[in-house]
Amino acid sequence: MVDAVPLASGRDADVYAIDDRRVLRRYRHGGDVAAEAAVMVYVAGLGFPVPTVYQARGVDLVMERLDGRTMLSALLAGELDALEAATCLADLQHRLHALPPRLGERDDDRILHLDLHPDNVMLTSRGPVVIDWRNSTEGPADLDVALSAVILAQVAVEEDHHLASPAATLLAAFLDRVGGDPLSVLDRALAIRRNDPALTGRERELLGAAAALITDHRRGRETPSVDGV
């Protein structure tokens, strides 16, 4: 850690550059990265795009330093539009849920990321790479889809948010492309999201409106038109 250089900070972790090929991500509030690292190693072995894991110990995870920028940054910079982002997110969901589960306690179990959104996808020279696997688990694929939809919808329904309009476009396109039946597990997804300790009070207040937006779209009701990005 002596030579590590601060690189980025998230809600509950900091990332440091070790050298030109490795980074250290350290959780601020405790925890153990072993389970997260095990999932990353497993899906990587099956060809799913994740950072290479070099070491996992306690709160510290040493992994591949990725080039490129996040999907969210690319959207903000105008390098990617909402429809392209939606197609990419849906494809990543399909690819992940096509993998055999690592544990597979139930017949419908699939590997779930449970935090798959534009800020957790890096657009690299080797293609999109999914980061931040702390919430990963196994369960029905629709739950993963529902969580992604809830996260996007929370931004879309916040009227004063500068990304509300593109988030609404992205959400609608994502739901059209990803398929499945996220409404069947929407209440469960909302409960998971509501219990996220990193959420602000305002973000929790938006969950009801977010659920209504998702439900309206999936049931084909008329929703307000939004501009693309």
Residue pairs with C-beta under 8 A, 6 or more apart in sequence:
1 16
1 24
3 18
4 16
4 17
4 18
4 24
5 16
5 17
6 14
6 15
6 16
6 17
7 15
7 16
7 17
7 23
8 14
8 15
9 15
10 132
11 198
12 27
12 28
12 29
12 198
13 25
13 26
13 27
13 28
14 25
14 26
14 28
15 23
15 24
15 25
15 26
16 23
16 24
16 25
16 26
17 23
17 65
18 24
18 62
18 65
19 65
20 65
21 64
21 65
22 54
22 62
22 63
22 64
22 65
23 62
23 63
23 64
23 65
24 60
24 61
24 62
25 33
25 60
25 61
25 63
26 59
26 60
26 61
27 33
27 59
30 59
31 59
31 134
32 58
32 59
33 56
33 57
33 58
33 59
33 60
33 61
33 134
34 56
35 136
36 56
36 61
36 133
36 134
36 136
37 53
37 56
37 61
38 102
39 102
39 111
39 133
39 136
40 50
40 51
40 53
40 63
40 133
41 53
42 102
42 111
43 50
43 96
43 99
43 111
44 50
44 52
44 53
46 99
46 100
48 95
48 96
48 99
48 130
49 126
49 127
49 128
49 129
49 130
50 129
50 130
50 131
50 133
51 63
51 64
51 66
51 129
51 131
52 63
52 64
53 61
53 62
53 63
53 64
54 62
54 63
54 64
55 61
55 62
56 62
66 122
66 124
66 129
66 131
67 124
67 125
68 122
68 123
68 124
68 125
69 77
69 122
69 123
70 118
70 119
70 120
70 121
70 122
70 123
71 80
71 85
71 88
71 89
71 118
71 119
71 121
71 122
71 123
71 128
72 117
72 118
72 119
74 80
74 85
74 123
75 81
75 82
75 85
75 118
75 166
75 170
75 229
76 163
78 229
80 123
81 228
81 229
82 166
82 169
82 170
82 173
82 228
82 229
83 169
83 173
83 228
85 118
85 170
86 170
86 173
86 174
86 176
86 177
87 173
87 177
88 121
88 128
89 116
89 117
89 118
89 121
89 148
89 170
89 174
89 178
90 174
90 177
90 178
90 179
92 116
92 121
92 128
92 130
93 116
93 141
93 144
93 145
93 148
93 178
94 178
96 110
96 111
96 112
96 113
96 116
96 130
96 144
97 110
97 111
97 112
97 141
97 144
99 110
99 111
101 109
101 110
101 111
101 138
102 111
102 138
103 109
103 138
104 138
105 138
106 139
108 139
108 140
108 141
109 138
109 139
109 140
110 138
110 139
110 140
110 141
110 144
111 136
111 138
112 136
112 137
112 138
112 139
112 141
112 143
112 144
112 147
113 120
113 130
113 133
113 135
113 136
113 144
114 135
114 136
114 137
114 143
114 144
114 147
114 192
115 132
115 134
115 135
115 147
115 151
116 130
116 144
116 147
116 148
117 148
117 151
117 152
118 170
120 130
120 131
120 132
121 128
121 129
121 130
121 131
122 128
122 129
122 130
122 131
140 185
141 180
142 180
142 181
142 182
142 184
142 185
143 185
143 188
143 189
143 192
145 178
145 180
145 182
146 182
146 183
146 185
146 186
146 188
146 189
146 214
147 189
147 192
147 193
148 174
148 178
149 171
149 174
149 175
149 182
149 189
149 214
150 186
150 189
150 190
150 193
150 207
150 210
150 211
150 214
151 193
152 167
152 170
152 171
152 174
153 167
153 171
153 209
153 210
153 211
153 213
153 214
154 193
154 203
154 206
154 207
154 210
155 161
155 163
155 164
155 167
156 164
156 165
156 167
156 168
156 171
156 210
156 213
156 226
157 164
157 206
157 209
157 210
157 213
158 164
158 202
158 206
161 167
165 226
165 227
165 229
166 228
166 229
168 213
168 226
169 226
169 227
169 228
169 229
171 213
171 214
171 217
172 217
172 223
172 226
175 182
175 214
175 217
175 218
182 189
182 214
182 218
183 214
183 215
183 218
183 219
186 211
186 214
186 215
190 207
190 211
193 199
193 207
194 204
194 207
213 223
216 223
217 223
